[in-house]
Amino acid sequence: MKRWILTALFAVATAGALSAQNYIIIDSEKVFKSIEAYNAAIEQLDDLAQQYQRQVDAKFEEVESLYNTYMAQKASLSAAMRQSRENTILTREKEANEYQESLFGTEGTLMKKRLELIQPIQKRVFDTIAAYAARVGADMVLDSANNASLLYKSAKADHTQQVIDALK
């Protein structure tokens, strides 16, 4: 009997604690897409990425051209010339890979530009979400964008539009 009473008290206390938590749900993707500066920044980054990709492709096409020429002439080249051409091809390929990394890597030019353009917008959005959550008394903010584990959300808990309005 004593164990049953303790279990019941624990269940009531847990239910009370869970119901006391206030949370809101925000779709951050929808919030970001509602900001014109964010959309312009993404478009600028996409254009820059395409430009960089063309430059990288040109470098790899040069390597491929050198390789194809080498393969066509390989039989008529001396051993020293073959080794020289192979070294040239490997060097150019390495340079192309390094160039690609300098543009698209985690410390690359594109990532730095992304941080420069997107980070101030992210800070503004996150600050607005924090201020809004504090104003409505939310203990927790959940992001429903790309969240595979969010199985259901109530329309009452979704405060995306209110955050969008607060950003304007």
N, C-alpha and C positions, 0 to 999 in steps of 0.2 A: 504494500500500500504506500509506504514511504517513497519507494522508488517511482511509483506511478505519479505521485504528487510532484516530485522533483522534475520528472520528465514533462509534465503538463506546465509547470511554472517556466521551465526552460523554453518550451515551445511558444508560450505566450510572450515571454520577454524577447525572443528572437523575432517573432512576428511584429511586435511593437517597434523594435529597432529598425527592421526593414521598412515598415510603413512610414517611419519618420524621415527616411532619407528622401530628399527631393532631387530629382534628376531631370535633365532636359536632353533632347536629341537634336543634333545639328547635322545637316548634310553639307560638309565643308566644300565639296565639289560644286554644289549649287551656289554656295556663297561666293566662292572665288570666281565662278563664271558670270556672276552678276556684276563684277567689277570691271569696268571698261579698261582700266590700266593693266589689269592682269591679262585680259584677252589680247591687248596690244603687245604686251611683253612676251606672251607665248607665241604669238605670230612672228615677232621679231626673232625669237630664239629658233623657231622652226626654219625661217629663212636663212639664218646664220648657219644652222646645222646642214641645210641642203648645200649651201655654198662651200662649207668645209668638206662635206662628203665628196663634192665634185673634185676638189683639190686632192683629196686622198686617193680617189679613184684614178686621177691622172698619174699620180706617182706609182700606183700599182700597175697601171697599164704600161708605163715605161719599163718596169721590171719585167712584165710579161713579154714585152717586145724584145728586150735584151735576151731573155731566155729563149724565145722562139728563134731569134737570129742565131744564137749560140747553138741550138740543137740542129739547125739547118747546116751550119758550117762545122760542126763538131768533128766530123770525119776527116776534114781537110786541115785541121789545126794541129800544131805540134803539142806535145804534152805541156810545155811551159805556157803556151797561149791558152790552152784549155783551162789550166789552173788559174791563169790571170783573169779570164772571162768569168769563171765560176766565182772567184773572189769578188769581182766587180758586181756581179748579180746579187750575191749574198749581202754585200755592203749596201747596195741600193735598196734591197728588200728590208734590211734592218733599219735604214734611214726612213723608209716609208712607214714601217711599223712605229718607229719613235715619233714621227710626225703625227700619225694618227692618234697616238697616245697623248701627245701634247695638245691636241685639239679636243678629243673626246674622253680622255681619262678623268679620273676623279679629281685630279689637280689641273685639268686641262683648261684651255681658253673658254670653251663653251660652258663648263661648270662655273667658272668664275663669273662669266657674264650672267648666267642663270641666278647666281647668288646676288649679284648686283641689282638685277631687275626684279626678282621675285621676293627676296627676303624682306624688303621694306613693306611690301603688300601683305606678306604673311604675318609680320609683326602687328600691323594695323588690324588685321582680321582677328588674330588671336587675342590681342588686347581688347577688342570690341566684344568678343565672345566672353572673356573673363569678366569684363565690366557688366555685361548683360546678365551673366549667371549670378554675379554678386547682387545685382539689382533685384532679380526675381527670387533670390534666396536658394538657388540650386546648389546642392552639395557636389554634384557630379554632372559633367557634360560628356555625352557619348556622341561619337561621329558615325553617322550611318553611311557615309560614302565608302564604297568598296569594302564594306565590312561583311565578310562571309559568315561571321558568327551571329550577326543580328538577324534573328528569325522573324521578329514581329516588332512593329513600333506603332504606338497609338498616335493618332493625329493630334491628340491633346498634348502629348509629350514632345512633338516636333516643333521646335521654335526657330526653324531655319529662316522663315520670312521675317520674323522679328529682328533677327541679327542682320539680315540684309537691309532692313529699314534703318537700323541703328548705324550702319556703315554710311548711309547717305546723308 
